Each structure stands twice: as structure tokens, then as C-alpha cells.
Amino acid sequence: MAGQLKKAGAQKTAGFEAAMAELEQIVADMEAGKLSLEDSLAAYKRGAELLAFCRSRLEDAQQQVRVLEDGVLKDFSASGETEKR
């Protein structure tokens, strides 16, 4: 079971990282003027899809941090070091 969780986490990370890399490439191609009008429109649409995917993954991660802060992570001090119980 732990192996499955590890794999699922790695796939989510790889998916997010791959989406970010593709999005960066699309932006670079569009900024360089390498694309025709039709290709630019298709790239823009794909970029919007990738952006929505990445935002969703980041919002999921933020929600997980909020849940952790409600019980597990509140013991951290302002300086970033953990407090001893």
C-alpha cells in the first residue's frame, strides 16, 4: 500500500512538472514568433488547459497544507525551527 501511495505521489509530481515544462515551451515558442496564427491559437488553447491543470494541482497542495496546519504543523516556531514538546 505504501508503495502505491509513493507511486501516485510521484505521478502527480511528474504530471505537474511535465505540464509546467510544456507550458514554458509554449510560452517560449509564442514569444519567439515561431508559430503561425493557427498554431498560436492552438498553443494558446493548450496553454490555457495546462494552466488550469497546474492551478488545480497547486490548489490541492495548498488545501493539504491547510489540513496539516490545523493539527500537525502548528508546532513550528516563527524562526522556522520546530519547537520541542
N, C-alpha and C positions, 0 to 999 in steps of 0.2 A: 504494500500500500504506500509506504513512504517513497519507494522508487517511482510509483505512478505520479505522486504529487510533485516530485522533483522534475520529472519529465514534463508535466503540464506547466510548471513554472518556467522551465527553460523554453518551451514552445511559445508561451506568451511573450517572454522577453525577446526571443528571436523574431516573433511576428512584429512586435513594436519596433525593434531595431531595423528590421528589413523595411518596414513601412517608412520609417524616418529616412533611411538611406535612399529609397526610391523617390520620396518627396524632395529630398535635397537635389537629386539628379534632375528631376523635372524642373525645379526652380532654376538650376544652373543652365539647362538647355534652353529654357524660355528666356532667361536673361541674356544668353549668348546670341539669341536670334537664330538658332539653328532650325527652328520649326516653321512649317508652312502655317497658314491661317487655320486650316482644318486640323492639322496636328496640334496646334496651340490650343484649340478649343477642346480637343480630346484630352490633351495633357492637363488642361485646367480642370476638366471634369474629374479625371483620375486623381489629381492633387486634392480636390475637394473631398473625395471619398477617403483618401489616405489621411487627410487632416481630421475628418470626423472619427476615423478609427483610432488615431493616436490620442485625440482628446478623450475619447471614451475610455481608453486604457489608462490614461492619466487620472481621470475622474475616479475610476475603480481603485487605483492605487491610493489616491487621496482619501477615499472612503475607508479603505482598510487601515490607513494610518489613524484616522479619526477613531475607529473602533479600538485600535490598540492604545491610543492615548487615553481612552476612557477607563483603562484598568492597568495595563501593563507598563506603558512608557512614562507615566506621570512621575516616576521616581527620579527622573533626570534633573539635575540642577541647571541653573541658568548658564553656568560656565561650560556645560556640555559633558561634565563628568557625572557618573552615576552616584547616587547617594547610597550610603550603607544603611541597612535596616537594623 
